[in-house]
Amino acid sequence: MTAGRRLGVAAALVAGSMLASGLFPGGAQAARGAVAPSGASAAASASAFSHAAVSLRTSPAASSGSARAASRAYPPFSAPGRTLRLGAKGAAVKDLQSRLRELGYLPGKIDARYGGATQSAVWVFQKVQGIRPTSTITARTWRALESPRAPRVLVPNGRPDRVEIDLTRQVAVLYRGGEVRLITHVSSGSGIPYCETATWQGKAQRFCGSARTPTGDYKTTWRRSGWHRSYLGQLYNPIFFNGGIALHGALSVPLYPASHGCVRLPMHVAEILPGLLGTGVPVHVRGAFRR
């Protein structure tokens, strides 16, 4: 066998091995009186998203917190290229929503309407791609949708089932079986100390705190379904992981840390998360937001 032929065979074997192993990268407070989604609706949404979400397998060779999840080749996508703004309707919006969901982001109902749920998915997609988050979809975001990056892996040797919360980018990633199942925009603790008076256990009390979301390694503990009243407000479908700090739905999830210390989620994400995240699952909190 000639040297050139030996090199060709070796290259083919390496490429086949990489393809088989999936190493080719792809081209806080909720307002009172709000209506909570029904349990049946939440279960159906969780099931539908679980089957629709893309699977991005964590690379076993990752050796640093800056590593990105290795992935199978993403399904091809041809961007419409049309500039979209919040409130837009039509086929291009439906294409946007379908692509986001295909990549593991959650745009809400695929209804060809660019509303708040889709906006939160756009924001987190842009943050993962290194694009300044904005509700306007221009050529740069469309190009990223055609050739997306996987999210950064914060804990390369983490358990197959885990949550990683990136305070720097205000992004949370849910892994199941070593695969990315959900990527969401979040808003963590503001870091602005507070002292507030609230009625708790029948009497007015004063509560003070640092409004920090501490970094570290935790596990999910107890949870509540629907609205849960705490002394600092109401939380939707809270899943606690560090004392009184929880992942929970909120009606306000801005592009900056704004909570008393919890990790706020868009309501449509909080609706399905309990069906995807069990008890005793590791939660890793890393980074620091810079204003």
Secondary structure per residue as TSV (DSSP state, phi and psi in degrees):
chain	resnum	aa	ss	phi	psi
A	1	M	-	360.0	132.1
A	2	T	-	-69.6	161.3
A	3	A	H	-61.1	-40.7
A	4	G	H	-62.8	-41.3
A	5	R	H	-66.8	-38.3
A	6	R	H	-62.1	-41.0
A	7	L	H	-64.5	-39.2
A	8	G	H	-64.3	-43.1
A	9	V	H	-64.0	-43.6
A	10	A	H	-61.3	-42.6
A	11	A	H	-63.1	-40.5
A	12	A	H	-63.9	-40.0
A	13	L	H	-65.3	-42.4
A	14	V	H	-63.6	-44.7
A	15	A	H	-62.2	-41.4
A	16	G	H	-63.5	-40.4
A	17	S	H	-63.8	-41.8
A	18	M	H	-66.0	-40.4
A	19	L	H	-65.2	-42.0
A	20	A	H	-65.5	-33.4
A	21	S	H	-90.9	0.0
A	22	G	T	77.3	26.8
A	23	L	-	-93.5	-1.4
A	24	F	S	-79.7	121.5
A	25	P	-	-70.1	151.1
A	26	G	-	-77.8	136.7
A	27	G	-	-43.2	360.0
A	28	A	-	360.0	29.8
A	29	Q	-	-145.6	132.4
A	30	A	B	-85.3	143.0
A	31	A	-	-71.4	148.2
A	32	R	T	-71.5	149.6
A	33	G	T	84.8	1.6
A	34	A	-	-71.7	152.1
A	35	V	-	-88.6	122.0
A	36	A	-	-84.3	142.5
A	37	P	-	-62.3	152.1
A	38	S	-	-71.2	155.6
A	39	G	H	-61.4	-39.8
A	40	A	H	-64.3	-40.3
A	41	S	H	-64.0	-41.8
A	42	A	H	-63.1	-43.9
A	43	A	H	-63.4	-41.9
A	44	A	H	-65.5	-41.1
A	45	S	H	-64.3	-42.5
A	46	A	H	-62.2	-43.3
A	47	S	H	-64.0	-44.2
A	48	A	H	-64.6	-44.1
A	49	F	H	-68.5	-38.3
A	50	S	H	-58.1	-36.9
A	51	H	H	-81.3	-25.3
A	52	A	H	-90.5	-25.5
A	53	A	S	-65.9	144.9
A	54	V	-	-72.6	152.3
A	55	S	-	-106.9	119.2
A	56	L	E	-115.8	106.8
A	57	R	E	-82.5	134.2
A	58	T	-	-66.7	134.7
A	59	S	-	-73.1	126.2
A	60	P	T	-69.3	-15.8
A	61	A	T	-88.8	-2.9
A	62	A	-	-61.0	134.3
A	63	S	-	-127.2	3.3
A	64	S	S	-148.4	162.6
A	65	G	T	-65.2	-15.7
A	66	S	T	-90.0	-1.8
A	67	A	-	-65.2	152.8
A	68	R	B	-108.0	151.4
A	69	A	-	-63.5	130.4
A	70	A	-	-71.4	156.4
A	71	S	-	-149.7	160.2
A	72	R	-	-69.0	163.1
A	73	A	-	-60.2	133.2
A	74	Y	-	-70.5	149.5
A	75	P	-	-58.8	143.2
A	76	P	-	-63.4	151.3
A	77	F	-	-148.3	131.7
A	78	S	-	-109.4	110.8
A	79	A	-	-70.5	138.1
A	80	P	-	-62.5	-30.4
A	81	G	-	81.2	-3.2
A	82	R	-	-80.2	137.2
A	83	T	-	-68.9	128.4
A	84	L	B	-120.6	141.4
A	85	R	-	-126.0	159.5
A	86	L	T	-51.9	131.2
A	87	G	T	99.9	-9.8
A	88	A	-	-66.4	156.8
A	89	K	B	-136.9	158.7
A	90	G	S	122.5	-174.7
A	91	A	H	-61.8	-37.9
A	92	A	H	-64.8	-36.4
A	93	V	H	-66.4	-41.6
A	94	K	H	-63.0	-39.6
A	95	D	H	-61.6	-42.9
A	96	L	H	-60.1	-49.5
A	97	Q	H	-61.5	-43.8
A	98	S	H	-64.5	-40.9
A	99	R	H	-67.3	-43.7
A	100	L	H	-58.4	-45.8
A	101	R	H	-64.2	-38.4
A	102	E	H	-62.0	-30.7
A	103	L	T	-89.7	-1.1
A	104	G	T	103.1	2.0
A	105	Y	B	-91.6	162.8
A	106	L	-	-123.6	99.3
A	107	P	-	-89.3	9.4
A	108	G	S	81.8	-156.3
A	109	K	S	-65.6	136.6
A	110	I	-	-80.3	88.5
A	111	D	S	-127.1	9.3
A	112	A	S	65.0	21.1
A	113	R	B	-122.5	125.1
A	114	Y	-	-87.8	91.0
A	115	G	-	-111.7	-163.5
A	116	G	H	-64.0	-38.0
A	117	A	H	-65.1	-43.1
A	118	T	H	-65.9	-37.8
A	119	Q	H	-60.0	-42.6
A	120	S	H	-64.8	-35.1
A	121	A	H	-69.3	-38.6
A	122	V	H	-62.4	-45.3
A	123	W	H	-56.7	-50.0
A	124	V	H	-70.2	-35.0
A	125	F	H	-60.8	-46.3
A	126	Q	H	-61.9	-40.8
A	127	K	H	-62.3	-43.1
A	128	V	H	-64.3	-33.1
A	129	Q	T	-84.4	-1.8
A	130	G	T	80.3	21.5
A	131	I	-	-103.2	136.3
A	132	R	-	-60.7	124.8
A	133	P	-	-66.4	131.8
A	134	T	-	-152.4	154.2
A	135	S	S	-78.6	-10.6
A	136	T	-	-86.7	129.5
A	137	I	B	-97.7	112.8
A	138	T	-	-117.5	-172.0
A	139	A	H	-57.0	-37.3
A	140	R	H	-63.7	-43.3
A	141	T	H	-68.9	-39.0
A	142	W	H	-60.9	-42.2
A	143	R	H	-62.4	-40.9
A	144	A	H	-64.3	-34.8
A	145	L	H	-66.8	-29.3
A	146	E	H	-75.4	-36.7
A	147	S	S	-133.0	73.2
A	148	P	-	-78.8	153.2
A	149	R	-	-88.5	152.5
A	150	A	-	-81.9	158.3
A	151	P	-	-68.2	155.4
A	152	R	B	-65.0	141.9
A	153	V	-	-91.0	116.8
A	154	L	S	-84.8	-29.4
A	155	V	-	-129.3	84.5
A	156	P	T	-56.2	-33.5
A	157	N	T	-103.8	27.0
A	158	G	-	-72.0	168.5
A	159	R	-	-63.5	152.4
A	160	P	S	-58.0	-36.1
A	161	D	S	-103.5	117.2
A	162	R	E	-166.0	167.3
A	163	V	E	-120.7	134.2
A	164	E	E	-116.0	127.4
A	165	I	E	-114.9	117.3
A	166	D	E	-98.7	101.2
A	167	L	T	-68.8	-28.6
A	168	T	T	-61.9	-46.0
A	169	R	T	-99.4	-6.9
A	170	Q	T	59.0	55.7
A	171	V	E	-132.9	139.9
A	172	A	E	-123.0	140.6
A	173	V	E	-126.0	128.9
A	174	L	E	-100.3	124.7
A	175	Y	E	-107.0	138.8
A	176	R	E	-135.7	126.5
A	177	G	T	61.2	29.6
A	178	G	T	80.2	5.5
A	179	E	E	-117.6	143.9
A	180	V	E	-67.7	123.8
A	181	R	E	-111.8	-23.6
A	182	L	E	-158.6	134.9
A	183	I	E	-124.8	124.9
A	184	T	E	-137.2	149.3
A	185	H	E	-70.3	140.8
A	186	V	-	-137.6	168.4
A	187	S	B	-135.8	117.3
A	188	S	-	-97.5	-165.5
A	189	G	B	-61.6	137.6
A	190	S	-	-69.4	-24.7
A	191	G	-	78.1	5.5
A	192	I	-	-99.2	112.4
A	193	P	-	-55.0	145.5
A	194	Y	E	-135.9	156.0
A	195	C	E	-140.4	118.1
A	196	E	E	-132.5	146.6
A	197	T	E	-101.6	130.4
A	198	A	E	-143.4	152.5
A	199	T	E	-82.7	120.2
A	200	W	E	-140.7	129.8
A	201	Q	T	55.0	40.2
A	202	G	T	83.9	3.1
A	203	K	E	-145.5	154.9
A	204	A	E	-71.3	128.7
A	205	Q	E	-134.5	155.6
A	206	R	E	-107.2	130.4
A	207	F	E	-121.5	131.8
A	208	C	E	-127.3	149.7
A	209	G	E	-165.7	176.7
A	210	S	-	-93.4	-12.5
A	211	A	-	58.0	35.7
A	212	R	-	-102.8	147.6
A	213	T	-	-104.6	100.9
A	214	P	-	-65.5	141.1
A	215	T	-	-74.8	159.4
A	216	G	E	145.0	-172.7
A	217	D	E	-117.4	123.6
A	218	Y	E	-134.0	-175.8
A	219	K	E	-139.9	148.2
A	220	T	-	-64.8	139.3
A	221	T	-	-119.3	-106.5
A	222	W	-	-92.7	167.4
A	223	R	B	-151.0	167.2
A	224	R	-	-135.6	148.6
A	225	S	S	-97.7	139.0
A	226	G	S	75.7	-152.7
A	227	W	E	-80.0	131.3
A	228	H	E	-121.0	124.6
A	229	R	E	-89.1	124.8
A	230	S	E	-115.5	174.1
A	231	Y	T	-70.8	-10.0
A	232	L	T	-109.8	7.0
A	233	G	E	138.7	-165.5
A	234	Q	E	-110.3	140.6
A	235	L	E	-119.6	139.0
A	236	Y	E	-100.5	125.5
A	237	N	E	48.4	51.6
A	238	P	E	-68.5	140.1
A	239	I	E	-122.6	108.6
A	240	F	E	-83.7	145.0
A	241	F	E	-139.7	-11.2
A	242	N	E	-149.0	85.4
A	243	G	T	61.5	-120.3
A	244	G	T	-90.7	10.3
A	245	I	E	-93.4	130.8
A	246	A	E	-136.8	158.9
A	247	L	E	-83.9	126.8
A	248	H	E	-155.9	156.1
A	249	G	E	-73.9	147.2
A	250	A	E	-148.7	153.0
A	251	L	S	-78.5	-18.5
A	252	S	-	-120.6	114.6
A	253	V	-	-132.3	80.1
A	254	P	-	-75.2	179.7
A	255	L	S	-83.2	18.6
A	256	Y	S	-147.4	159.1
A	257	P	-	-62.6	128.8
A	258	A	-	-140.4	-0.8
A	259	S	B	-91.8	178.0
A	260	H	S	-80.2	-3.3
A	261	G	S	145.8	-22.9
A	262	C	S	-71.2	172.1
A	263	V	E	-108.2	104.9
A	264	R	E	-75.6	142.6
A	265	L	E	-122.6	150.8
A	266	P	E	-57.9	146.1
A	267	M	H	-57.2	-40.8
A	268	H	H	-69.5	-24.9
A	269	V	H	-76.2	-44.7
A	270	A	H	-62.0	-25.2
A	271	E	H	-65.4	-38.7
A	272	I	H	-101.6	-16.9
A	273	L	G	-57.4	-41.3
A	274	P	G	-57.9	-27.7
A	275	G	G	-78.6	-10.8
A	276	L	T	-111.8	-18.5
A	277	L	-	-120.4	115.9
A	278	G	-	-86.5	-171.9
A	279	T	T	-92.2	142.7
A	280	G	T	82.7	12.6
A	281	V	-	-85.8	133.4
A	282	P	E	-60.9	140.0
A	283	V	E	-125.2	117.4
A	284	H	E	-108.1	123.6
A	285	V	E	-113.0	124.2
A	286	R	E	-134.8	160.8
A	287	G	-	88.4	-175.7
A	288	A	-	-156.1	132.4
A	289	F	-	-78.8	136.9
A	290	R	-	-115.0	118.8
A	291	R	-	-79.6	360.0
